[in-house]
């Protein structure tokens, strides 16, 4: 079980690139501090590199970057941050773009590994219900997240799309 942490706002922020606090990890990932603390308490983060006096754990930057690369995060096409909830990030960090839905105003991030059903619908120029139908029938491979939403791996989507083009040519 992780060590208890003092999680008040008067604690130290990130104190170097190599030593990262929980708050710095949250800022880097675009995941809220509260959600990051829950991940830590569940043991989802890599083990801390150490604990500072007062109970503050810290992690090595390289360990956290490797861990973040494995998470199914979307990349913001406006600022490049990787986040679990892309639209929430846009609403909070880019208010000039927050009033309109991101998928309607911007293309999906090119470097993103995972596509939401909205991204797939945008790519195919169809409605989200059509995409959900393709997923639920098993025609389009996808992963269901804990919140009930679906994510499609970009490589699998592109492979599926190539197969569909091949079918129409024959």
N, C-alpha and C positions, 0 to 999 in steps of 0.2 A: 504494500500500500504506500502511496506517495507520502512524503513528509508534509505535515500541515504547513501552510504558508500564510504569512501576514499579507493580506491582499488589499490593504488600504491605499488610497491615492497618494498618501504622503511618503510612500516608499520610493526607492530609487528607480529611475527610468532605466533604459538600456544604458549600460556603462561602457561598452566597447563593442566593436564588430565581432570580436572573438567570444565575448561573454554576453549572452543575451538573456534579459529578464523575460518573464511571461508576457508582460505588457509589450515588450519590443517584438516578440514573436507574433502577438496578435496584430500589431501594426504592420509587420512585414507581410503577413498572410492575408490581411483584409478580413479576418475573422474577428468577431467582437472579443473583447477581453474576457467577458463572462463565459462565452462559449469556449474560449481557449482554456480557461481555468477548469471548466467541466471536463474537457478532453484530458487535461493533466490529472485530475482526480480519478478519472476512469482508467488511467494508465495508457492513453492513446499516444502520448508524446514519447519521444525517445527518453531514456533515463537522463536526468540532469547530470552535468559534468561536476557539479558540486553545489554546496549550500553555503551562502554567505552568513556571517553572524546575524542573528535575528530571524533566521529561518527562510531567507529568500533564496530559492533555487536559481541556478543559472545553467545555461546550455551553451555549447560551442556553436558558433555560427555555421560552420560546415555541416554539423550534424543536423541542424534545423533545416538548412537549405536542401539537403538530401531527403529529409522527411517530407518537406513541402512538395518536392518534385513527384512524390508518390501519391499525393492527394488528388482526387478528381476536382480540381479547381478550374474555373473559367478565368480567362484573362481579359481585363478591361481594355478595349481598343482605344480609349481616350488617354489613359495614363500608364497602362502596362501592369498594374497591380493584379495579382491572382487572388480570386475570391470565390467563396462558395455560393454566395448570393449576389450575382452580378447586378441585377436590377436595383437591389437595395443599395449596393455600393454606389451606383450611378446617381441614385436619388440623393444620397448623403454627401458624396464627394464632388459631384458635378451637377449642382442644382440647375444650371442652365440647360442640361439635357434630361433632368429628372422628371419633368412634367410629361414627356412623351415616352412611350415604351422604347427601350433600347433596341429591341429586335426590329422595330419598324424604321428606326432612324440610322442605325449603324449595322454594317455587316458583322457576322461573327468574327471573333478574334482569330487571325490566321494561325497563331501558335498554339491555340487551345487544343488539348487532347480530346476533350469531351464536348459534345454538342447537346444542348437542351432540345426538347421537342419544338420549341419556338425557333431555334436555330435551324433545325432540319426543315421545318415548314417554310422558313424564309428562303432556304436554299432551293427547295423544290417548288416554291411559289404555290403552295397549297395551304389549306387550313390545318390548324393543330389537330382537329379531330381526325383528319385523314391520316396524319402521322401516327396518332395513337392507335388507329385501326391497323396500320401496317405493323406496329409494334405488338399489339395484343394478339394478332393472328400469327405472330412468329415470323412474318416475312422479313421484317427489318430487325436485326439483332440489337438489343438494348439492355440496359441494366436499370433496375428499379431502385431508387434511393429510399432511405428510411421515411422520408416525408411523403412518399407516394409518387413523386415525379420520376420521369424516365430520363436517362442519359444515354446517348449513342456515341460510341467511340468513333472519332473522325475517320480513322483508317477503315473501320468496318463499314461506315456509311459510304465512303468513296468506293470501296470494293462492291458493295451492294448496288450502288448507282451505275458502276461500269457493267455489272451483270444485267441490269435492267436495259441499258443501251444495247447490249449484245442481243437480248431477247427481241427487241424491236427491230433489229436489223435482219433477223432470220424470218 
